[in-house]
Amino acid sequence: MSGMPDKTKAFSEIYRTLKPGGHFCISDIVTNGALPQELKRSAELYAGCVTGAIEEETYLDIIREQGFNRVEIKLKKEIKLPDSVLREYLSDSDRAEFQKNGTGIYSITVIAKKYYDSRAENIFRFIWSNFGYPIG
């Protein structure tokens, strides 16, 4: 997903193709806080997939807005940038601020489920079976 420029469209397609009650599990790169542009360019070289990374909450909101529920981060791992990279691109005060604020790059694994209403299926089955249509 990190290479996808339009995450809304991608998650919309996932939602469209899943059966009700279906789920997905995906790993992606997100940020926590705004990365300084110089550091972001360097991080792209270091972590590879930072170009399309967006803030974690925005990422999860996009998933929810497509209709998914039970959105959950199952795994979250910080991608630590080496001090040499931080020193090269940030001043001492900017580096201290960066580390203090918890700004960073993370790999997350997210699961979510497409809503499924078993009551609706039961009503459907009742109506169709009463009209002599086989349900199978």
C-alpha positions in Angstrom: 0.0 0.0 0.0 2.9 2.4 0.6 3.3 2.9 -3.1 -0.4 3.7 -3.7 -0.9 7.4 -4.2 -4.7 7.2 -3.5 -5.2 5.2 -0.4 -8.9 6.1 -0.3 -9.5 4.5 -3.7 -7.4 1.5 -2.7 -9.4 0.8 0.5 -12.7 1.5 -1.4 -11.8 -1.2 -3.8 -10.9 -3.6 -1.0 -14.3 -2.9 0.6 -16.1 -3.4 -2.7 -14.5 -6.8 -3.4 -14.9 -8.3 0.1 -18.0 -10.3 0.9 -20.0 -9.0 3.9 -18.3 -10.3 7.0 -14.9 -10.5 5.1 -11.8 -9.0 6.5 -8.4 -7.9 5.4 -4.9 -7.7 7.0 -2.4 -5.3 5.5 1.0 -3.8 6.5 2.0 -0.3 5.6 4.2 2.6 6.6 2.7 5.5 8.5 4.1 8.5 10.3 3.4 9.9 13.8 3.7 13.7 13.5 5.0 15.7 10.6 8.5 14.8 9.4 10.8 17.6 8.4 11.1 17.6 4.6 14.8 17.1 4.6 14.5 14.2 6.9 11.6 12.7 4.9 13.8 12.7 1.8 16.6 10.9 3.6 14.1 8.5 5.3 12.8 7.6 1.8 16.3 6.4 1.0 16.7 4.6 4.3 13.3 3.0 4.9 12.2 2.8 1.2 8.5 3.2 1.6 8.1 6.6 3.2 7.1 8.5 0.1 3.4 7.7 0.3 3.3 7.5 4.1 0.6 9.5 5.9 -0.2 10.1 9.5 -1.4 7.0 11.4 -4.8 8.5 12.5 -5.5 9.8 8.9 -4.7 6.3 7.6 -7.1 4.6 10.1 -9.8 7.2 9.4 -9.6 6.5 5.6 -10.2 2.8 6.4 -13.2 3.6 8.6 -14.7 6.1 6.1 -14.9 3.3 3.5 -17.3 1.4 5.8 -15.0 -1.0 7.6 -15.5 -1.7 11.2 -13.3 -3.4 13.9 -10.3 -1.5 12.6 -7.4 -2.5 14.7 -3.6 -2.2 14.7 -2.2 -5.7 15.4 1.5 -4.8 15.2 3.3 -1.5 15.3 7.1 -1.2 15.0 9.1 2.0 14.9 11.5 2.4 12.1 14.5 3.9 13.8 16.5 6.3 11.8 20.2 6.1 12.6 21.6 9.1 14.6 24.0 9.7 11.7 21.0 10.4 9.5 19.4 12.6 12.1 22.6 14.6 12.7 23.1 15.1 8.9 19.6 16.5 8.3 18.6 18.1 11.6 20.2 20.7 13.9 20.8 19.7 17.5 17.7 21.5 18.7 15.5 20.1 15.9 16.8 16.6 16.6 16.0 17.0 20.3 12.5 18.3 19.4 12.0 15.4 16.9 12.9 12.8 19.5 10.9 14.5 22.3 7.7 14.8 20.4 7.6 11.1 19.4 7.6 12.0 15.8 8.6 9.0 13.7 8.0 6.5 11.1 6.2 3.2 11.9 5.4 0.0 10.2 1.9 -1.1 11.2 -0.2 -4.2 10.5 -3.9 -3.4 10.4 -6.9 -5.6 10.3 -10.5 -4.5 9.6 -13.8 -6.2 8.8 -16.6 -5.4 6.4 -19.8 -5.0 8.2 -22.1 -8.0 8.2 -25.6 -8.0 9.6 -26.8 -11.6 10.2 -30.3 -10.3 11.0 -30.6 -9.0 7.4 -29.5 -12.4 6.0 -32.0 -14.2 8.2 -34.8 -12.0 7.0 -33.7 -12.6 3.4 -33.6 -16.3 3.9 -37.1 -16.3 5.5 -38.7 -14.3 2.7 -37.1 -16.3 -0.1 -37.8 -19.7 1.5 -41.5 -18.8 2.0 -41.8 -18.1 -1.7 -40.4 -21.5 -2.6 -36.9 -20.3 -3.7 -34.1 -22.6 -2.7 -31.5 -21.0 -0.5 -28.1 -22.6 -0.7 
